[in-house]
């Protein structure tokens, strides 16, 4: 999901509807939370 989301934003940023973007983020919020947790775990490890 994250790769598809990134590709969508990067390649269509000039046409992204704010409501569509917010909807995508809200539907997949757990992906962002998981990513955040993984980054914090990595930082705290080092």
Backbone torsions as a table, in degrees:
resi	resn	phi	psi	omega
1	UNK	NA	-45.7	-176.3
2	UNK	-60.3	-39.6	179.8
3	UNK	-66.8	-43.2	178.1
4	UNK	-62.8	-41.0	179.0
5	UNK	-62.5	-46.1	179.4
6	UNK	-60.7	-47.0	-179.8
7	UNK	-61.5	-40.4	178.3
8	UNK	-59.8	-47.0	-178.0
9	UNK	-69.5	-46.7	-176.0
10	UNK	-64.8	-41.1	-173.6
11	UNK	-93.3	-8.5	-178.7
12	UNK	-134.3	22.1	-173.6
13	UNK	-56.9	-30.9	-177.7
14	UNK	-74.6	-12.7	-178.1
15	UNK	-119.4	11.0	-176.4
16	UNK	-78.0	124.3	176.1
17	UNK	-79.3	129.6	-178.6
18	UNK	-54.6	-40.4	-179.3
19	UNK	-65.6	-37.7	177.7
20	UNK	-66.0	-43.9	179.4
21	UNK	-61.4	-47.5	179.1
22	UNK	-62.3	-41.2	178.0
23	UNK	-61.4	-42.8	178.7
24	UNK	-63.1	-45.2	-179.7
25	UNK	-63.7	-45.3	-178.7
26	UNK	-64.5	-37.5	179.5
27	UNK	-69.6	-28.5	-176.4
28	UNK	-117.7	29.4	-178.4
29	UNK	-56.3	-33.5	-179.8
30	UNK	-62.1	-31.2	176.3
31	UNK	-63.0	-42.8	179.7
32	UNK	-68.1	-38.9	178.2
33	UNK	-65.4	-40.0	177.6
34	UNK	-64.4	-44.9	178.6
35	UNK	-58.8	-45.4	178.9
36	UNK	-59.8	-45.4	179.9
37	UNK	-61.6	-41.5	180.0
38	UNK	-66.2	-39.8	177.7
39	UNK	-64.7	-46.4	179.7
40	UNK	-62.9	-38.9	178.1
41	UNK	-62.8	-41.9	179.3
42	UNK	-64.4	-44.1	179.9
43	UNK	-63.8	-44.8	-177.6
44	UNK	-70.3	-21.8	179.4
45	UNK	-71.1	-37.6	-171.8
46	UNK	-80.9	NA	NA
